[in-house]
Amino acid sequence: MNDIKPGDLITFDIIGKRFTNENFGTGGSFLLEKNELEFYRYIDVENFPSFNDFKGNSSVFRHGTYGLVIKEIGRPWKIQQKKCVWKQYDIFEVLTIKMKIRQVFRYNLTKVF
């Protein structure tokens, strides 16, 4: 898993990644194509994983769409293990090509080299 940091150009990695191996949802997917995922303004770091984890305005993005990492928000409080496998739950604030700010898990981001 590549190290992602503020200022990095990323693409959204969506196909086959709507749910993690632990079966936690990473965004909204209701009635969307398999290459689309809905990202929200906020991910609830205090309660994830729970019933209502995604809050605020949302936008649908396609696999491979570009964005720019603004800052790292951190890892949900319930997932604070230091093991590398849990890095996929690190949350980043991303400026999208639609000029919207959305919070996205590292699991759905690929760094552009």
C-alpha positions as CSV (number, residue, x, y, z in Angstrom):
1,M,0.0,0.0,0.0
2,N,1.6,3.3,-1.2
3,D,2.1,6.0,1.3
4,I,-0.4,8.8,0.6
5,K,0.1,12.3,1.9
6,P,-1.3,15.8,1.5
7,G,-0.5,17.2,-2.0
8,D,-0.6,13.8,-3.7
9,L,-2.6,13.3,-6.9
10,I,-4.8,10.3,-6.6
11,T,-7.4,8.3,-8.5
12,F,-10.5,6.7,-6.9
13,D,-10.1,2.9,-6.7
14,I,-13.7,1.6,-6.7
15,I,-14.2,-1.6,-8.7
16,G,-14.4,-4.5,-6.3
17,K,-13.8,-2.1,-3.4
18,R,-17.3,-1.1,-2.1
19,F,-16.7,-3.2,0.9
20,T,-13.5,-4.1,2.8
21,N,-12.5,-7.7,3.7
22,E,-14.2,-7.1,7.0
23,N,-17.4,-6.2,5.1
24,F,-17.4,-2.5,6.1
25,G,-18.9,-0.2,3.5
26,T,-16.6,2.5,2.2
27,G,-19.3,4.8,0.7
28,G,-22.7,4.8,-0.8
29,S,-23.5,2.3,-3.5
30,F,-27.3,2.0,-3.7
31,L,-28.4,1.8,-7.4
32,L,-25.0,2.7,-8.7
33,E,-22.9,0.9,-11.4
34,K,-20.1,-1.4,-10.2
35,N,-17.5,1.3,-11.2
36,E,-19.2,4.0,-9.2
37,L,-19.2,4.9,-5.5
38,E,-20.8,7.8,-3.6
39,F,-18.4,9.7,-1.3
40,Y,-19.6,12.1,1.4
41,R,-18.3,15.3,3.0
42,Y,-17.7,13.5,6.3
43,I,-17.0,10.0,7.6
44,D,-17.9,9.6,11.3
45,V,-14.5,8.8,12.9
46,E,-16.1,8.5,16.4
47,N,-18.6,5.7,15.4
48,F,-17.3,4.0,12.3
49,P,-18.2,1.2,11.7
50,S,-21.9,1.8,12.5
51,F,-25.2,2.3,10.9
52,N,-24.9,6.0,9.8
53,D,-21.2,6.6,9.1
54,F,-21.4,8.9,6.1
55,K,-22.7,12.5,6.6
56,G,-23.1,15.7,4.7
57,N,-23.3,16.4,0.9
58,S,-22.3,13.6,-1.4
59,S,-21.2,13.1,-4.9
60,V,-20.9,10.0,-7.1
61,F,-17.5,9.2,-8.7
62,R,-16.3,6.7,-11.2
63,H,-13.4,4.4,-10.9
64,G,-10.2,6.2,-12.1
65,T,-11.5,9.8,-11.5
66,Y,-8.7,12.1,-10.3
67,G,-8.5,14.0,-7.0
68,L,-6.0,15.9,-4.8
69,V,-5.3,14.9,-1.2
70,I,-5.8,18.0,1.1
71,K,-5.1,16.4,4.5
72,E,-5.1,13.2,6.5
73,I,-8.0,13.1,8.9
74,G,-7.0,9.9,10.8
75,R,-8.3,6.5,11.6
76,P,-11.7,5.8,13.1
77,W,-11.5,5.5,16.8
78,K,-12.8,1.9,16.9
79,I,-10.0,0.8,14.5
80,Q,-6.9,2.1,16.3
81,Q,-4.7,-1.0,15.9
82,K,-1.2,-0.2,14.5
83,K,-1.0,-3.2,12.2
84,C,-0.5,-2.3,8.5
85,V,-3.7,-4.0,7.4
86,W,-5.7,-1.4,9.3
87,K,-4.1,1.5,7.3
88,Q,-6.8,0.9,4.7
89,Y,-9.2,2.7,7.1
90,D,-7.2,5.9,7.3
91,I,-9.4,8.8,6.2
92,F,-8.2,11.5,3.8
93,E,-9.9,14.7,2.8
94,V,-9.8,15.0,-1.0
95,L,-10.5,17.8,-3.4
96,T,-12.3,16.3,-6.4
97,I,-12.4,17.3,-10.0
98,K,-16.0,18.5,-9.3
99,M,-14.3,21.0,-6.9
100,K,-16.0,19.3,-3.9
101,I,-14.3,18.2,-0.7
102,R,-15.0,14.6,0.3
103,Q,-13.6,12.3,2.9
104,V,-12.4,8.9,1.5
105,F,-10.8,5.8,3.0
106,R,-7.2,5.0,1.8
107,Y,-8.8,1.7,0.6
108,N,-10.4,3.6,-2.2
109,L,-7.4,5.8,-3.2
110,T,-4.5,5.0,-5.5
111,K,-1.5,7.4,-5.7
112,V,-0.6,8.7,-9.2
113,F,3.1,8.5,-9.8
